[in-house]
Amino acid sequence: LSQIAQKPKGNLKAVSTGNWGCGSTRGGEVQLKVIIQWLAASVAGVPALIYYTSGHKKLASLDTLSRILVDRKWTVKDLAEAALRYSSQVLMGKQINSTLFDELIGVERTT
């Protein structure tokens, strides 16, 4: 994840995080939580985001997703726009047959 982050300013350290707010009682969307934290770390210039998936099945392709987006040279804007498009469809109640990660892997950069 650190490869698309901005160069750190000052003496910033890596951030370790995980599936906060995605417990079974809250029904959180773990893939969206990863993307939100990735975006925040990138904007903040964090040199590395260490994400503990806790073995969550929906996060099995996180490494693949991060490599693909880095290879495509996606920006924070590209990732944010794609995540917002997907989230808007979910909120509008549209039938979606794939996960957020699947959508991101299948979406080409718009610029």
C-alpha positions as CSV (number, residue, x, y, z in Angstrom):
1,L,0.0,0.0,0.0
2,S,2.9,2.4,0.7
3,Q,3.8,2.6,-3.0
4,I,1.0,5.0,-3.9
5,A,1.3,7.1,-0.8
6,Q,2.9,10.5,-1.0
7,K,6.4,11.0,0.2
8,P,6.4,11.5,4.0
9,K,6.8,14.9,5.4
10,G,8.9,15.1,8.6
11,N,9.4,12.1,10.7
12,L,6.2,10.1,10.0
13,K,6.1,6.4,10.8
14,A,4.2,3.5,9.4
15,V,0.7,3.0,10.6
16,S,-0.6,-0.4,11.8
17,T,-4.4,-0.9,11.6
18,G,-7.1,-3.4,10.9
19,N,-10.8,-4.0,10.5
20,W,-12.0,-1.4,13.0
21,G,-15.7,-1.0,13.0
22,C,-16.3,-4.2,11.0
23,G,-17.5,-6.5,13.8
24,S,-20.5,-8.7,13.4
25,T,-22.6,-6.5,15.6
26,R,-22.0,-3.5,13.4
27,G,-22.1,-5.3,10.0
28,G,-19.3,-3.1,8.6
29,E,-18.0,-3.5,5.1
30,V,-14.4,-4.6,5.5
31,Q,-13.3,-3.8,1.9
32,L,-14.6,-0.3,2.1
33,K,-12.9,0.2,5.5
34,V,-9.5,-0.8,4.0
35,I,-9.9,1.6,1.1
36,I,-10.9,4.5,3.4
37,Q,-7.9,3.9,5.6
38,W,-5.6,3.5,2.6
39,L,-6.9,6.8,1.2
40,A,-6.4,8.6,4.6
41,A,-2.9,7.2,5.0
42,S,-2.0,8.3,1.4
43,V,-3.3,11.8,1.9
44,A,-1.4,12.1,5.2
45,G,1.8,11.0,3.5
46,V,2.2,7.9,5.7
47,P,5.2,6.0,4.4
48,A,3.5,2.6,4.9
49,L,0.1,1.2,6.0
50,I,0.4,-2.2,7.7
51,Y,-3.1,-3.7,7.5
52,Y,-4.0,-6.7,9.7
53,T,-6.8,-8.5,7.9
54,S,-7.4,-11.0,10.8
55,G,-7.8,-13.6,8.1
56,H,-11.1,-12.1,6.9
57,K,-12.1,-13.9,3.7
58,K,-13.3,-10.7,2.0
59,L,-9.7,-9.3,2.3
60,A,-7.9,-12.3,0.7
61,S,-7.3,-10.4,-2.5
62,L,-6.0,-7.2,-0.8
63,D,-2.4,-7.9,-1.8
64,T,-3.5,-8.5,-5.4
65,L,-5.6,-5.4,-5.4
66,S,-2.8,-3.2,-4.1
67,R,-0.3,-4.6,-6.7
68,I,-2.7,-4.0,-9.5
69,L,-3.5,-0.4,-8.5
70,V,0.2,0.4,-8.0
71,D,1.0,-1.1,-11.4
72,R,-1.7,1.0,-13.0
73,K,-0.3,4.1,-11.2
74,W,-3.6,5.0,-9.7
75,T,-3.8,8.2,-7.7
76,V,-5.7,8.9,-4.5
77,K,-8.3,10.6,-6.7
78,D,-8.6,7.5,-9.0
79,L,-9.2,5.2,-6.0
80,A,-11.6,7.6,-4.2
81,E,-13.7,8.1,-7.4
82,A,-13.9,4.4,-8.0
83,A,-14.8,3.6,-4.4
84,L,-17.5,6.4,-4.4
85,R,-19.0,5.0,-7.6
86,Y,-19.3,1.6,-6.1
87,S,-20.7,2.9,-2.8
88,S,-23.2,5.1,-4.6
89,Q,-24.6,2.0,-6.4
90,V,-24.9,0.1,-3.1
91,L,-26.6,3.0,-1.4
92,M,-29.1,3.4,-4.3
93,G,-30.0,-0.3,-3.9
94,K,-28.7,-1.4,-7.3
95,Q,-28.0,-5.1,-7.6
96,I,-24.3,-5.6,-7.5
97,N,-22.9,-9.1,-8.3
98,S,-19.3,-8.4,-7.2
99,T,-17.3,-7.0,-4.3
100,L,-15.7,-3.6,-4.1
101,F,-12.3,-5.2,-4.6
102,D,-13.6,-7.1,-7.7
103,E,-14.9,-3.8,-9.1
104,L,-11.6,-2.0,-8.4
105,I,-9.6,-4.7,-10.1
106,G,-11.9,-4.6,-13.1
107,V,-12.1,-0.8,-13.4
108,E,-9.5,1.0,-15.6
109,R,-8.2,4.3,-14.7
110,T,-10.4,7.1,-16.1
111,T,-7.5,9.5,-17.1
